[in-house]
Amino acid sequence: MEVEIFTLADYAADYGQGKLVINGTFDNITAKEFPAIHPSCAIVARIRIANSEAGLHYFQIDALNPLGDNFHEPFKGEFTIEKNPHADHTTLNIIWNLVHSKLDMPGKYAFEFYFDGEFRTGLSLTVGR
């Protein structure tokens, strides 16, 4: 399994047949006061799974505040990948739409992507004043 994309964006949509639209990626925001509410954003992952890895898989994305605590419940899912008769792999788009995220303090927030229980990649969001 390879992670092709893992990003934070204003908006994302999966239009089917592997088509993924991502608009407005970012890694830094500011707020005048805390706690702050970020109205909406999306965590987007695009993964490539080889035919040799066909079968049942699961993922989890954790959203961590600067203290390392979850500020959203983890986003979890499972899926079954069948061998692709037209290619040597299958791609899967994962979109987690976050609405009204409460940011208690300035600092470095993190999003961590796990596949079959193993950490695969992460990204950070710097929240400043």
N, C-alpha and C positions, 0 to 999 in steps of 0.2 A: 504494500500500500504506500502510495506517495501522496503527500499533501501538495497540491498544485497552487492553491490559493487559501490563505487564512487572513482575513482583514476585517476591519471595522468600517462601516459605511453608513451614510445617511439613509440609503434605500437599497434593497436588493430584491430580485424576482427571478424565479425559475420558470421559464416558458416551455419547459418540456423538451424532450429529445436532446438533452445536454446543453440547452441554451441558458446561459446565466447572464443577468444584467446586474451590474454593480454601479451605483452612482454615489459620488462624493466620499471617497475613503479619507479617513483622518486618524490622527493619533494624539491630538492635543486639543483641549478645549479650556475655556475659562469660565468662571462664575464670579459674580460680585459678592455673594455671601454663601455661607454653608450652614445647614445642609442645602444642597442645590438639587433641583430635579431636571434631568435631561429628558426632553419630551419623547424622542424616539431615535432609534438607530438599529442597525442589524449587524450581527456577527455572521460572517460568511465563510464557509469552507467549501472547497472543491477538491474531492479526493479521487485518485485513480487507483483502481483495484485490478490487479492482474487476474487473468482467467485461472491461473494456478491457485489463487486465493478465494475462489468461489465458495460460497457457503454463508452461514449465519455470522454476522458481525454486530458489534455495538459500539456506540460512541458516547462521549460525555464532554460537555464544555462547561468549565467552571468560570465564574465571574468573581474576581477577588478584589477587595479594597486594599488600600495601602498597608493595612495591618495583617493582610493575608486571610481575612474572613470573607465568606461568600456575601455579596450584596444582592444577589438574585439566587433563586434556587437553581441548582445545576440543570442544564438542558441535556436530556438523555434521549437516546433512541436506539432502535435495533432494526436491522434490515437483512434480507437474504439476497446475495448476489449470485446470479446464474452465469455460467460461461457465455460470453458474447460470441455468437457464431460469425460475426462480421469483423471482429478486431481481436487483438490479444489482451484487451482490458475493457473495463466498464468505468465510466465516470459517474460520480454522485455529487450533487449539489446539496449542501446543508445550509439553511438560513434560519437564524434565531432572531426574531424581531423582539427587541427590548423596548418596552413602553414605560415611561415615567420612572426612569432609573434614579434612585435616590443616592446621591453622592454626598456622604457625610462630611468629607474633609478634602482639602487639596492633597495632591500626591500622585503616586504612580499606581494605577489600577492595572490589573492583569486579566487576560482571558487565556485559559489553557485548554488545549484540545487533546483528548485521550481517545485512542482507538483500541478496542479489545483490551481495555484496562491499562494500556501503556501510553505514557506521555509522548506525543508526537511533535507538537509545536505550540507556540504561544505568541501573544502580542501584548503590547502595553498601551495604555491610554494615560497620558499625563494631564492631570486636572489642576489648573492654576487659578490664581486670583486675577 
